[in-house]
Amino acid sequence: MKATYLIGDYCLVKPSMMLIKVAAVHHNKVAYHAVINKLAWVRESLLEPIPITPEVLEKNDWEERPTGYVFYTDGKRYDNSLWYIFGSNTFVVNTAEFQIKYVHELQHALRLCGIKKEIKL
C-alpha cells in the first residue's frame, strides 16, 4: 500500500488495528485526526488495508442479489450501476471488470465513477 494515494481513505494501524482516515502524507508517515484540529502521525509501514466483506457492502447501500451485490449510482436505473461478484473480488462497471480486495481501492473506484460517498465501516 503506497500512502501517497491514501489521503481521504480508511485503513488500519498495526498492531492495535485501529481504524484511521488518512488526512496527510509526509516522508513515509501518514497523519490522521486523533482529535479535532490535531494530527497524529504513524509510519507508512504500520498501515494495513481493510478487506471488503459482505458486511461492508451492506452497510454502504449495496443490494444483495443471487450472484453478488449491486450499487445503483442514480437511484434504481440498471444501466448505471456497479456490480460486485461473490467470491472473485471482481467489480463490474458497465462492461469493464476490475479486481478490488480492499476498502481503500473501493473508495478510489467510487471516486472514479463520480460517486462522492463516505464509506461506513
PAZAPA-4460 file (N, C-alpha, C; in steps of 0.05 Angstrom, whole numbers, plus 32768, in hexadecimal, padded with zeros to 4 digits):
% residues 121
    n_x    n_y    n_z   ca_x   ca_y   ca_z    c_x    c_y    c_z   seq   type   mol
   8011   7FE9   8000   8000   8000   8000   8012   8019   8000     1      M     A
   800F   8029   7FEC   801F   8042   7FEA   800E   8058   7FF7     2      K     A
   8018   8064   800C   8009   8078   801B   8003   8091   800B     3      A     A
   8013   8098   7FF7   800F   80B0   7FE8   7FF3   80B1   7FDC     4      T     A
   7FE7   809B   7FD6   7FCD   809A   7FC9   7FB6   8095   7FDD     5      Y     A
   7FBC   8096   7FF7   7FA8   808F   800B   7F9A   80A7   8019     6      L     A
   7FA0   80BF   8011   7F93   80D6   801E   7F75   80D5   801B     7      I     A
   7F67   80D5   8031   7F4A   80D3   8031   7F40   80B6   8033     8      G     A
   7F52   80A3   8034   7F4A   8087   8035   7F4D   807B   8051     9      D     A
   7F3E   8065   8056   7F40   8057   806F   7F54   8041   806E    10      Y     A
   7F62   803C   8084   7F73   8025   8087   7F77   801F   80A4    11      C     A
   7F85   800A   80AB   7F8A   8002   80C6   7FA7   8007   80CD    12      L     A
   7FAD   800B   80E7   7FC8   800F   80F0   7FD0   7FF8   8102    13      V     A
   7FE6   7FEA   80FB   7FF0   7FD4   810B   7FFF   7FDF   8123    14      K     A
   8001   7FD1   8139   7FF6   7FB7   813F   7FD9   7FB8   814A    15      P     A
   7FD0   7FCF   8152   7FB5   7FD1   815F   7F9E   7FCD   814B    16      S     A
   7FA3   7FD1   8131   7F8F   7FCF   811C   7F7A   7FE5   811F    17      M     A
   7F84   7FFC   8128   7F73   8014   812C   7F6B   801E   8110    18      M     A
   7F52   8025   810D   7F47   8030   80F4   7F4E   804E   80F2    19      L     A
   7F5A   8056   80DB   7F60   8072   80D7   7F57   807B   80BB    20      I     A
   7F54   8095   80B8   7F4F   80A0   809E   7F67   80B2   8098    21      K     A
   7F77   80AC   8084   7F8F   80BB   807E   7F89   80D8   8076    22      V     A
   7F96   80EA   8085   7F92   8107   8080   7FA9   8113   8071    23      A     A
   7FC2   8108   8075   7FD9   8114   8068   7FEF   80FF   8066    24      A     A
   8002   8103   8054   8019   80F1   8050   8032   8102   804D    25      V     A
   8047   80FA   805C   8060   8109   805B   8077   80F7   8063    26      H     A
   808B   80F4   8052   80A3   80E4   8058   809E   80C9   8064    27      H     A
   808F   80B8   8056   8089   809D   805E   8079   809C   8078    28      N     A
   806B   80B1   807F   8059   80B1   8096   803E   80BB   808D    29      K     A
   8029   80B1   809B   800E   80BA   8095   8003   80C7   80AF    30      V     A
   7FF1   80DA   80AA   7FE4   80E8   80C1   7FC7   80E3   80C0    31      A     A
   7FBB   80E3   80D8   7F9E   80E0   80DB   7F96   80F2   80F2    32      Y     A
   7F7D   80F9   80F3   7F73   810A   8108   7F6C   80F9   8121    33      H     A
   7F7E   80FA   8135   7F79   80EC   814E   7F64   80FC   815E    34      A     A
   7F65   8116   815C   7F51   8128   8167   7F4E   813F   8153    35      V     A
   7F39   814E   8156   7F34   8165   8144   7F4B   8178   8145    36      I     A
   7F54   8180   812D   7F6A   8194   812A   7F85   818A   8133    37      N     A
   7F89   8170   8136   7FA3   8166   813D   7FA9   814C   812F    38      K     A
   7FBF   814B   8121   7FC6   8133   8112   7FD9   8121   8122    39      L     A
   7FD5   8107   8120   7FE7   80F3   812B   7FF4   80E6   8113    40      A     A
   800D   80DE   8116   801D   80D3   8100   8025   80B6   8106    41      W     A
   8025   80A5   80F1   802E   8089   80F3   803F   8083   80DA    42      V     A
   8051   8070   80DC   8061   8068   80C5   804F   8059   80B1    43      R     A
   8055   805E   8098   8047   8051   8082   8048   8032   8084    44      E     A
   805E   8028   808E   8061   800B   8090   804E   7FFE   80A4    45      S     A
   8041   800E   80B5   802E   8003   80C8   8011   8002   80BE    46      L     A
   800D   800B   80A5   7FF2   800B   809A   7FEA   7FEF   8090    47      L     A
   7FD1   7FE9   8093   7FC6   7FCF   808B   7FAC   7FD5   807C    48      E     A
   7FA8   7FCA   8064   7F8F   7FCF   8055   7F78   7FC0   8062    49      P     A
   7F60   7FCA   805E   7F47   7FBE   8068   7F3A   7FAE   8052    50      I     A
   7F37   7F93   8056   7F2B   7F83   8042   7F0D   7F8A   803E    51      P     A
   7F04   7F87   8025   7EE8   7F8B   801F   7ED9   7F72   8027    52      I     A
   7EC4   7F75   8037   7EB3   7F5F   8040   7E96   7F65   8038    53      T     A
   7E85   7F50   8038   7E69   7F55   8033   7E5D   7F6A   8047    54      P     A
   7E67   7F69   8060   7E5D   7F7C   8074   7E63   7F99   806C    55      E     A
   7E7B   7F9E   8062   7E83   7FB9   8059   7E72   7FC2   8042    56      V     A
   7E6D   7FB0   802F   7E5C   7FB7   8018   7E3F   7FBE   8021    57      L     A
   7E34   7FAD   8033   7E19   7FB1   803C   7E16   7FCC   804C    58      E     A
   7E2A   7FD2   805C   7E29   7FEC   806B   7E2A   8004   8059    59      K     A
   7E34   8000   8041   7E37   8016   802E   7E23   8015   8017    60      N     A
   7E0C   800B   801C   7DF5   800B   8009   7DF8   7FFA   7FF0    61      D     A
   7E09   7FE5   7FF2   7E0A   7FD2   7FDC   7DF4   7FBE   7FE1    62      W     A
   7DE5   7FB7   7FCC   7DCE   7FA5   7FCE   7DD7   7F89   7FC6    63      E     A
   7DD0   7F76   7FD7   7DD8   7F5A   7FD2   7DC6   7F4E   7FBC    64      E     A
   7DD3   7F40   7FA9   7DC6   7F31   7F94   7DD0   7F14   7F94    65      R     A
   7DC4   7F02   7F85   7DCD   7EE6   7F86   7DEB   7EE2   7F7E    66      P     A
   7DF5   7EF2   7F6C   7E11   7EEE   7F64   7E25   7F02   7F71    67      T     A
   7E1B   7F15   7F80   7E2C   7F29   7F8C   7E1D   7F41   7F97    68      G     A
   7E29   7F58   7F95   7E1D   7F71   7F9F   7E1C   7F85   7F89    69      Y     A
   7E08   7F97   7F8A   7E06   7FAC   7F77   7E04   7FC7   7F86    70      V     A
   7E10   7FDC   7F7B   7E0E   7FF7   7F86   7E03   8008   7F70    71      F     A
   7DEC   8015   7F74   7DE0   8026   7F5F   7DEB   8042   7F62    72      Y     A
   7DF7   804C   7F4D   7E04   8066   7F4E   7DF1   807D   7F4A    73      T     A
   7DD9   8077   7F3F   7DC6   808D   7F3B   7DAA   8083   7F40    74      D     A
   7DA5   807B   7F59   7D8A   8071   7F60   7D88   8054   7F5A    75      G     A
   7D75   804C   7F49   7D70   8030   7F43   7D73   802A   7F26    76      K     A
   7D84   8039   7F18   7D88   8034   7EFB   7D9D   801E   7EF7    77      R     A
   7D96   8009   7EEA   7DA8   7FF2   7EE6   7DC1   7FFA   7ED5    78      Y     A
   7DBD   800C   7EC1   7DD3   8013   7EAF   7DEB   801F   7EBD    79      D     A
   7DE5   802D   7ED3   7DFB   803C   7EE0   7DFF   8030   7EFC    80      N     A
   7E0B   8019   7EFD   7E0F   800B   7F17   7E2A   7FFE   7F18    81      S     A
   7E33   7FF8   7F30   7E4C   7FE9   7F35   7E44   7FCE   7F40    82      L     A
   7E53   7FB9   7F38   7E4D   7F9E   7F41   7E66   7F93   7F4E    83      W     A
   7E61   7F84   7F64   7E76   7F74   7F71   7E6F   7F57   7F6F    84      Y     A
   7E81   7F47   7F65   7E7B   7F2A   7F60   7E87   7F1B   7F78    85      I     A
   7E76   7F0A   7F85   7E7F   7EFA   7F9C   7E97   7EEA   7F96    86      F     A
   7EA9   7EE8   7FA9   7EBF   7ED5   7FA8   7ED6   7EDC   7F96    87      G     A
   7ED4   7EF1   7F86   7EE9   7EF6   7F72   7EF7   7F11   7F76    88      S     A
   7EEC   7F21   7F88   7EF6   7F3D   7F8C   7EF4   7F4D   7F72    89      N     A
   7EE2   7F45   7F60   7EDE   7F52   7F46   7EC7   7F67   7F48    90      T     A
   7ECD   7F7F   7F40   7EB9   7F94   7F3D   7EB5   7F99   7F20    91      F     A
   7E9C   7F9F   7F19   7E95   7FA5   7EFD   7E88   7FC0   7EFB    92      V     A
   7E93   7FD1   7EEA   7E86   7FEB   7EE4   7E80   7FEB   7EC7    93      V     A
   7E66   7FEC   7EC0   7E5E   7FE9   7EA4   7E6A   7FCF   7E99    94      N     A
   7E7D   7FD0   7E87   7E89   7FB7   7E7D   7EA6   7FB3   7E87    95      T     A
   7EB0   7FC5   7E96   7ECC   7FC3   7EA0   7ECC   7FB3   7EBA    96      A     A
   7EDF   7FA0   7EBC   7EE3   7F90   7ED5   7EFE   7F97   7EE1    97      E     A
   7EFF   7F97   7EFC   7F18   7F9C   7F09   7F17   7F8F   7F25    98      F     A
   7F2F   7F89   7F2F   7F32   7F7C   7F49   7F35   7F91   7F5F    99      Q     A
   7F26   7F8E   7F74   7F28   7F9F   7F8C   7F26   7F8D   7FA4   100      I     A
   7F3A   7F8E   7FB6   7F3A   7F7E   7FCE   7F35   7F8E   7FE7   101      K     A
   7F3D   7FA8   7FE6   7F3D   7FB8   7FFE   7F2C   7FD1   7FFD   102      Y     A
   7F24   7FDB   8014   7F12   7FF2   8017   7F1E   800A   8009   103      V     A
   7F38   800F   800D   7F44   8027   8001   7F43   8026   7FE2   104      H     A
   7F45   800E   7FD7   7F42   800B   7FBA   7F25   8010   7FB1   105      E     A
   7F12   8008   7FC1   7EF6   800D   7FBB   7EF1   802B   7FBC   106      L     A
   7EFD   8039   7FD0   7EFA   8056   7FD2   7F04   8064   7FB9   107      Q     A
   7F1B   805A   7FAF   7F26   8066   7F96   7F14   8060   7F7E   108      H     A
   7F0A   8048   7F7C   7EF8   8041   7F66   7EDE   8051   7F66   109      A     A
   7ED3   8055   7F7D   7EBA   8065   7F7F   7EC0   8082   7F77   110      L     A
   7ED7   808D   7F7F   7EDE   80A8   7F77   7EE1   80AA   7F58   111      R     A
   7EEE   8096   7F4C   7EF2   8096   7F2F   7ED7   8094   7F21   112      L     A
   7EC3   8088   7F2D   7EA8   8087   7F21   7E98   80A0   7F27   113      C     A
   7EA4   80B3   7F35   7E97   80CC   7F3C   7E84   80CB   7F54   114      G     A
   7E88   80B6   7F64   7E76   80B2   7F7B   7E85   80BD   7F94   115      I     A
   7E7A   80D2   7F9F   7E85   80DE   7FB7   7E77   80D4   7FCF   116      K     A
   7E7E   80BC   7FD8   7E70   80AE   7FEE   7E84   80A8   8004   117      K     A
   7E7E   80B0   801C   7E8F   80A9   8033   7E8A   808C   803B   118      E     A
   7E9F   807C   803B   7E9D   8060   8042   7E97   805D   8060   119      I     A
   7E84   804B   8067   7E7E   8045   8083   7E8B   802B   808A   120      K     A
   7E99   802A   80A1   7EA6   8012   80AA   7E9C   800A   80C5   121      L     A
***
